[in-house]
Amino acid sequence: MRVAVVLMGLMIGACVLTGCARHQLRGVVVAGSSTGYEVVSVDALPAQGLANARVEVVLHPSSLDRRVLPAAETTHNGRFAFEPHWFDDDPVYLDIDAEIHVSAPGMASLTERITIPRGGDELLIRLADPNLPGSRVGEDDLYREALRHREAFERR
């Protein structure tokens, strides 16, 4: 009985420390001079973004409980959102690791490891436009090159 009380106290303490906010994966994809992402509050997101960008997510990419979510596409204003039920299997007091891949026609793609945001935080994803002055876009897209090698390997 005492062990149960102590464990319950620890869980409540963890919820208080982390805010006990549910995990959510929403945000906006915009064009920028460099490719990257940041976690920002909702009021810091721009009103307009890139339409028809593809957002792919793998939850727990390094574990045996790896889950590939159905891809999302951004709306006319660059917004995307994944249904909250995808995160129901994970306790709210633990961080959820994920790998995110974002691509849009004519833009450099982004592949990054992230921690799924909680509460009112969302992702601001910048994809570099190779036509902008000062853009830092390389010639090679390593993600696409890796996929080409994987496909060639799987055909064998």
trRosetta pair geometry for C-beta under 8 A, 3 or more apart (Angstrom, degrees):
i j d omega theta_ij theta_ji phi_ij phi_ji
1 4 5.8 -54 -154 33 33 112
1 5 6.6 31 151 -17 65 105
2 5 5.6 -55 -151 36 36 112
2 6 6.3 35 152 -18 68 106
3 6 5.7 -55 -148 38 31 111
3 7 6.2 31 154 -18 66 107
4 7 5.8 -54 -144 39 30 110
4 8 6.2 31 156 -19 64 107
5 8 5.8 -53 -146 37 29 111
5 9 6.4 32 152 -20 62 106
6 9 5.6 -54 -150 35 31 113
6 10 6.5 32 152 -19 64 104
7 10 5.6 -52 -149 35 33 112
7 11 6.5 33 153 -18 65 104
8 11 5.7 -53 -148 36 33 111
8 12 6.4 31 154 -17 65 106
9 12 5.8 -55 -146 38 31 109
9 13 6.2 34 154 -20 65 108
10 13 5.6 -54 -146 38 30 114
10 14 6.4 33 154 -21 64 104
11 14 5.7 -52 -148 34 31 111
11 15 6.5 32 152 -19 63 104
11 93 6.9 -165 -156 0 67 159
12 15 5.6 -53 -150 35 33 113
12 16 6.4 34 152 -20 65 104
13 16 5.7 -53 -147 34 32 111
13 17 6.3 29 155 -17 65 107
14 17 5.8 -56 -146 39 31 110
14 18 6.2 6 163 2 67 112
14 93 4.0 62 133 -168 115 145
15 18 6.4 -68 -139 50 25 93
15 19 7.8 -88 174 81 55 17
15 20 3.7 32 -169 -76 93 112
15 92 6.9 46 -116 92 91 112
15 93 5.4 -82 -75 -80 59 116
16 19 7.9 34 -176 -71 23 24
16 20 7.1 6 -63 -26 29 109
17 93 8.0 67 62 -147 92 104
18 21 7.4 -125 135 25 83 76
18 92 7.4 168 101 135 130 79
18 93 5.2 150 33 -137 145 66
18 118 7.2 106 163 -7 98 177
19 118 6.5 137 77 124 122 138
19 119 6.1 -37 128 -47 140 139
20 92 5.5 56 -157 121 57 134
20 93 6.8 -21 -100 -75 65 83
21 92 7.0 -179 78 -174 27 115
21 118 4.0 114 89 161 110 106
21 119 3.2 -34 -171 -60 160 92
21 120 7.7 -83 -153 -6 152 62
22 84 6.4 28 144 -157 134 125
22 87 7.0 126 176 98 88 129
22 92 5.8 -67 -101 -117 50 116
22 118 6.8 160 84 -148 25 80
22 119 7.4 121 47 -68 54 47
23 84 7.5 148 85 -146 66 80
23 87 4.0 -134 77 -180 119 156
23 90 6.6 11 6 80 148 123
23 92 6.9 -157 -20 -124 82 66
23 96 5.5 34 -124 12 158 134
23 116 4.6 39 -163 121 118 126
23 117 7.3 131 -151 84 66 38
23 118 5.7 -56 -95 -96 50 71
24 81 7.8 -25 177 -151 99 93
24 82 7.8 167 -172 64 57 83
24 84 5.8 -35 -105 -100 84 94
24 87 7.3 -118 -76 18 35 153
24 116 7.5 157 57 168 22 101
24 117 6.4 -42 68 87 71 87
24 118 7.1 100 19 -135 79 28
24 119 7.6 -153 20 26 114 11
24 122 7.7 -45 106 -94 107 75
25 57 6.6 41 162 -92 165 165
25 81 7.2 141 96 -154 61 48
25 82 4.3 11 73 33 110 118
25 86 7.7 -42 23 71 121 130
25 87 7.6 147 -12 -46 99 128
25 98 7.7 -7 -97 33 141 172
25 116 5.6 -67 -70 -142 100 98
25 117 7.0 130 -98 37 52 86
25 123 7.2 8 -160 -6 70 121
26 79 7.4 -1 -175 -172 93 92
26 80 6.8 -175 -147 94 54 56
26 81 4.2 0 -108 -107 95 85
26 82 7.3 -142 -68 23 59 64
26 122 4.8 -55 91 -125 82 110
26 123 7.3 174 94 23 35 82
27 45 7.2 -166 -154 -113 60 131
27 79 7.4 -176 104 -144 29 60
27 80 6.2 -8 62 57 68 87
27 81 8.0 149 14 -81 47 59
27 122 4.3 163 -90 165 70 95
27 123 3.3 -56 -73 63 160 75
27 124 6.1 -144 -165 -63 113 32
27 125 6.1 91 126 -10 135 96
28 45 5.1 119 10 -166 132 117
28 46 6.3 -148 110 56 153 79
28 49 4.3 -168 178 -51 100 152
28 74 7.6 84 -146 -137 52 123
28 77 7.5 -52 -130 128 114 81
28 78 4.7 59 -165 118 88 105
28 79 5.3 -37 -96 -92 81 58
28 80 7.4 156 -97 15 31 74
28 122 7.3 57 -3 134 77 128
28 123 7.7 -173 31 93 46 66
28 124 6.2 -3 60 -119 87 63
28 125 7.1 -164 95 32 42 79
29 49 5.1 116 71 168 50 128
29 50 4.8 -63 108 48 99 104
29 53 4.3 -81 87 56 161 161
29 55 7.2 -155 -51 -66 130 110
29 74 5.2 -102 30 -71 117 152
29 78 5.0 -139 58 -168 65 96
29 80 6.8 40 -16 -7 103 118
29 102 6.0 -175 -111 -174 128 136
29 104 6.6 156 142 -47 140 133
29 125 4.7 -27 -108 77 70 110
29 126 8.0 161 -160 -88 57 19
29 127 6.3 21 -177 -9 102 112
30 46 5.8 66 -84 44 143 138
30 48 7.7 92 -113 105 99 62
30 49 4.6 -92 -78 -126 68 85
30 50 6.3 161 -117 -14 22 89
30 78 6.1 52 -74 -176 61 159
30 124 7.0 -11 13 -172 116 85
30 125 7.1 151 23 81 66 55
30 126 5.7 -29 74 -106 87 65
30 127 7.5 175 85 24 36 74
31 50 5.9 108 -43 -64 83 113
31 107 6.7 -125 -111 -109 87 128
31 126 7.4 47 167 -157 13 72
31 127 6.2 -47 -109 71 51 80
31 128 7.8 68 -163 -152 67 14
31 129 4.6 29 -166 -41 115 119
31 132 7.4 149 156 -40 111 136
32 35 7.4 156 68 -80 106 34
32 36 7.7 -65 78 37 148 84
32 126 3.5 -11 14 -165 141 120
32 127 6.9 127 28 56 83 30
32 128 6.2 -57 81 -93 71 52
32 129 7.3 150 53 0 24 88
32 132 8.0 -105 145 38 23 166
33 128 6.4 7 157 -128 21 88
33 129 7.7 -48 -94 40 37 82
33 132 5.6 -119 -102 111 72 137
33 134 5.3 -11 -152 105 130 99
33 135 5.4 -134 -153 -100 63 56
33 136 6.7 62 149 6 77 84
34 126 6.4 47 83 115 60 131
34 128 5.4 -12 -137 -82 17 112
34 135 7.5 172 -69 -152 47 56
34 136 5.0 9 -103 45 87 114
35 108 4.9 -100 -58 99 135 121
35 109 7.5 49 -142 98 149 21
35 110 5.0 -170 177 -83 111 96
35 126 6.1 -168 -132 103 31 80
35 127 5.6 16 -114 -133 90 42
35 128 4.5 -75 -44 -13 83 98
35 136 7.8 -122 8 84 78 89
35 137 7.4 87 -25 -99 112 79
36 110 7.1 176 -79 -124 14 130
36 112 7.9 79 -145 -65 51 148
36 125 7.8 -161 103 -150 35 52
36 126 5.3 8 54 53 68 107
37 100 7.5 39 -36 78 166 139
37 110 6.6 117 -38 167 104 151
37 112 6.0 -146 21 43 125 159
37 114 6.9 -41 93 -90 146 128
37 123 5.6 -17 -168 -166 118 103
37 124 6.6 154 -157 81 63 52
37 125 4.7 -18 -103 -105 97 68
37 126 7.0 -171 -80 19 44 71
38 123 7.5 148 77 -152 33 58
38 124 5.3 -13 61 58 82 102
39 114 8.0 137 -59 -161 107 113
39 117 5.2 160 -140 -89 120 119
39 121 5.1 24 175 173 103 124
39 122 7.4 164 -152 82 64 22
39 123 6.2 -41 -100 -96 60 58
39 124 7.8 167 -102 16 12 80
40 44 4.1 -108 168 81 124 129
40 45 6.3 153 91 -63 124 71
40 121 6.8 156 81 -151 21 78
40 122 6.5 -33 68 66 71 71
40 123 7.8 97 23 -139 79 15
40 124 4.9 22 12 -14 126 120
41 44 5.1 91 59 2 74 106
41 120 5.7 18 -146 124 82 106
41 121 6.1 -60 -94 -101 47 62
41 122 7.6 58 -177 21 15 81
42 45 6.1 -43 -165 4 41 115
42 120 5.4 -85 -11 -179 108 90
42 121 7.7 -134 -39 -107 69 18
42 122 5.7 77 -90 0 66 121
44 124 7.2 -76 113 -49 99 140
45 122 6.1 -13 -62 77 133 131
45 124 6.0 -166 -111 -87 77 101
46 49 6.4 129 83 -65 108 83
46 78 7.8 9 85 70 101 145
46 124 7.7 95 6 -135 87 114
47 77 6.8 -66 156 -168 60 124
48 77 5.6 -99 -121 -153 50 80
48 78 6.3 89 166 7 42 124
49 53 7.8 -69 141 6 108 132
49 74 6.5 -99 105 -177 119 144
49 77 5.9 69 31 150 82 53
49 78 1.6 -140 82 99 107 170
49 79 6.7 131 36 -43 133 49
50 53 4.8 69 103 -39 114 120
50 74 6.2 75 92 78 70 157
50 78 4.9 80 37 -109 42 103
50 104 5.1 -11 148 -128 144 164
50 107 7.1 -21 -129 -32 163 158
50 127 6.7 -29 -3 38 159 124
51 74 5.9 -152 -139 103 32 101
51 75 6.7 -58 -124 124 82 31
51 76 4.9 -2 -104 -131 126 37
51 77 7.3 41 -77 -17 88 16
51 78 6.4 -84 -61 -66 46 58
52 73 6.1 -13 -137 -176 44 110
52 74 6.3 -61 6 61 13 87
52 104 6.7 111 98 -139 73 90
52 105 7.1 -4 110 7 119 106
53 73 7.0 156 74 -157 40 60
53 74 4.4 31 43 5 87 126
53 78 7.0 34 13 -139 122 72
53 80 7.5 -91 79 -46 99 130
53 102 6.0 19 162 -175 118 95
53 103 6.8 176 -162 90 77 32
53 104 3.8 -44 -106 -78 87 107
53 107 7.6 -27 -110 48 108 144
53 127 7.0 -176 -125 -12 137 149
54 71 5.6 -4 -170 177 96 129
54 72 7.7 148 -159 80 49 44
54 73 5.8 -27 -100 -101 60 75
54 102 7.0 168 85 -150 53 48
54 103 5.2 -9 55 60 99 84
54 104 7.2 172 14 -77 67 53
55 71 6.5 152 75 -164 48 74
55 72 4.6 -19 63 65 105 93
55 73 7.3 179 17 -87 81 24
55 74 6.9 92 -20 -49 110 83
55 80 4.9 100 10 163 149 169
55 100 6.8 -21 -166 -166 87 101
55 101 7.7 154 -157 82 40 50
55 102 5.2 -5 -105 -104 71 86
55 125 7.8 161 -105 14 113 167
56 68 7.9 -14 -177 -163 97 91
56 69 7.6 166 -164 69 53 83
56 71 4.7 -33 -90 -106 79 96
56 100 7.1 149 81 -159 53 51
56 101 4.5 -12 61 60 105 97
56 102 7.6 -169 24 -73 68 41
57 68 7.7 151 92 -156 52 49
57 69 4.5 4 72 39 99 123
57 72 7.9 18 -3 7 108 104
57 82 6.5 -43 25 -72 151 154
57 98 5.5 -10 -167 -178 98 129
57 99 7.3 154 -154 79 50 50
57 100 5.3 -13 -102 -104 77 75
57 101 7.9 -164 -70 24 36 67
58 61 4.7 76 110 -89 117 94
58 66 6.3 -6 179 -169 105 96
58 67 7.0 161 -161 82 57 44
58 68 5.2 -24 -107 -100 82 67
58 69 7.3 -156 -86 9 30 78
58 98 6.3 156 79 -161 48 73
58 99 4.6 -2 54 52 103 98
59 66 7.1 157 82 -157 60 44
59 67 4.3 -3 53 59 108 99
59 68 8.0 -153 21 -71 73 21
59 69 6.6 78 -19 -35 100 103
59 86 7.2 180 -40 158 144 107
59 87 7.9 -176 -113 -96 146 71
59 90 8.0 -133 -176 -40 135 138
59 96 6.2 -32 -149 175 102 113
59 97 7.6 117 -166 85 55 54
59 98 5.2 -36 -105 -102 51 94
59 116 7.7 1 -117 -48 96 132
60 63 4.1 -49 169 39 110 119
60 65 5.0 -4 104 87 160 87
60 66 5.4 -137 95 -96 88 46
60 67 6.5 61 37 13 101 82
60 96 7.3 -71 -54 -163 78 78
60 97 6.1 87 -101 69 43 90
60 98 7.5 -17 -22 -87 35 57
61 66 6.0 58 -126 -125 30 106
61 97 6.8 -99 22 125 83 103
61 98 6.8 99 -24 -155 101 31
61 99 4.2 48 -56 -12 151 117
61 113 7.2 -117 37 -114 139 95
62 66 7.8 147 29 -82 13 105
62 97 7.2 -19 23 107 100 144
63 66 5.9 168 72 -54 65 71
67 86 7.5 172 125 -168 139 97
69 72 7.9 -10 124 -26 116 94
69 82 6.0 3 169 -141 154 135
69 86 5.6 21 -111 -141 121 151
72 80 4.6 115 124 -165 129 113
72 81 7.0 -170 -152 60 155 31
72 82 5.9 -117 -43 -77 140 75
73 80 7.2 -162 104 -108 16 108
74 78 5.0 -12 177 -150 137 35
74 79 6.2 136 -155 60 83 27
74 80 4.8 -71 -94 -55 68 98
74 104 7.8 -18 23 -93 130 116
75 78 7.1 -44 64 26 67 17
75 79 4.9 -9 34 56 111 85
75 80 7.3 178 -5 -74 78 51
82 86 5.7 -44 151 25 115 145
83 86 5.7 111 79 -16 80 96
84 87 6.1 -64 -171 38 57 104
84 88 7.3 82 137 -52 75 87
85 88 5.2 -19 -157 -17 53 123
87 90 5.5 -58 -171 41 69 110
87 96 6.3 -100 -134 -37 105 167
87 116 6.6 -177 -107 144 133 161
90 94 6.2 -115 176 72 96 110
90 96 5.1 57 149 -85 171 116
91 94 4.8 74 71 8 97 105
92 118 7.7 96 -168 -128 84 122
95 115 4.9 -36 -171 -152 116 119
95 116 7.4 157 -172 42 64 76
96 115 6.8 124 68 -163 50 64
96 116 4.1 -5 72 21 110 123
97 113 6.7 -11 -170 -173 98 100
97 114 7.7 153 -156 84 53 40
97 115 6.2 -40 -98 -101 53 65
97 116 7.8 -118 -63 -10 7 84
98 113 7.3 158 86 -156 41 56
98 114 5.4 -23 69 65 91 85
98 115 7.4 132 21 -116 83 18
98 116 5.6 75 -7 -55 128 90
99 111 7.0 10 177 -173 98 84
99 112 7.3 -180 -151 93 61 34
99 113 5.5 -36 -99 -98 73 63
99 114 7.6 138 -110 18 23 75
100 110 7.3 0 109 113 94 99
100 111 7.3 -177 90 -142 49 43
100 112 5.7 -11 57 61 91 80
100 114 5.4 7 -1 8 119 125
100 123 7.8 -148 -165 -141 176 168
100 125 8.0 -119 132 -99 137 135
101 109 6.7 10 -174 171 84 118
101 110 7.0 171 -149 89 41 57
101 111 4.7 0 -105 -102 83 84
101 143 6.2 142 -137 -153 122 153
102 109 6.4 173 87 -160 51 72
102 110 4.6 4 51 53 98 102
102 111 8.0 -171 22 -70 60 45
102 125 5.3 65 20 169 175 151
102 127 6.5 -127 117 -70 111 115
103 107 7.2 165 -166 77 52 95
103 109 4.0 -19 -95 -108 88 109
103 110 7.7 -167 -67 26 54 61
103 127 7.7 118 -132 -121 29 143
103 143 8.0 -141 -68 87 120 143
104 107 4.3 24 71 34 97 129
104 109 7.9 161 17 -95 56 68
104 127 5.6 142 27 77 116 169
106 129 7.4 17 132 -137 95 78
106 130 7.5 -125 173 28 71 100
106 131 7.9 -10 171 -11 112 115
107 127 4.0 51 160 139 134 126
107 128 6.7 147 -167 72 81 43
107 129 5.9 -47 -112 -92 86 58
107 130 7.7 -179 -125 -9 37 81
108 127 5.8 -179 65 -173 67 79
108 128 4.3 11 28 55 126 97
108 129 8.0 -124 5 -60 86 18
108 130 6.8 116 -41 -52 94 90
108 137 4.4 -155 -55 -128 131 107
108 138 7.6 93 -124 37 130 66
108 141 7.0 -174 -147 -101 69 98
109 127 7.1 -14 -109 -133 25 113
109 141 5.7 67 27 -152 109 121
109 143 5.6 -87 95 43 136 138
109 144 7.2 124 19 -32 145 100
110 125 6.2 -160 49 -166 158 109
110 126 7.9 110 -65 75 145 49
110 127 6.1 -118 -23 -96 109 80
111 142 7.7 -111 35 80 133 97
111 143 4.7 144 -31 -79 140 130
114 123 7.4 -2 -155 -101 160 130
117 121 3.9 -130 -171 98 128 106
117 122 6.3 -156 70 -90 161 21
117 123 6.7 -164 -13 -48 131 77
118 121 6.3 45 60 34 47 111
128 132 7.5 -124 -172 40 71 119
128 135 5.2 127 -180 -164 105 100
128 136 6.2 -104 -126 63 153 61
128 137 4.5 -177 112 -70 131 99
129 132 4.5 83 81 -14 104 107
129 135 5.9 -111 80 -105 56 141
129 137 7.8 -115 95 -38 16 140
130 135 5.5 177 -129 113 30 152
130 137 4.4 -89 -92 58 84 152
131 135 7.1 66 49 -12 24 153
132 135 4.4 111 68 -56 86 111
138 141 7.8 162 83 -69 95 44
140 145 6.1 2 -175 -36 106 138
141 144 4.2 41 99 20 115 113
141 145 6.5 160 86 -16 60 87
142 145 5.5 -56 -143 39 34 114
142 146 6.2 38 157 -22 67 104
143 146 5.8 -55 -151 34 28 111
143 147 6.6 29 150 -18 62 105
144 147 5.5 -51 -149 35 35 114
144 148 6.5 40 151 -22 65 101
145 148 5.6 -50 -151 32 34 113
145 149 6.6 31 152 -15 64 104
146 149 5.7 -54 -150 38 34 110
146 150 6.2 36 151 -21 66 106
147 150 5.5 -53 -145 36 33 113
147 151 6.3 34 156 -20 66 104
148 151 5.9 -53 -147 35 29 110
148 152 6.5 28 154 -17 63 107
149 152 5.7 -56 -148 38 32 111
149 153 6.2 33 153 -20 65 108
150 153 5.6 -57 -149 38 31 112
150 154 6.2 28 155 -18 67 107
151 154 5.8 -54 -143 37 30 109
151 155 6.6 36 155 -26 63 103
152 155 5.9 -51 -152 27 31 113
152 156 7.5 41 150 -31 58 96
153 156 6.1 -47 -167 12 37 115
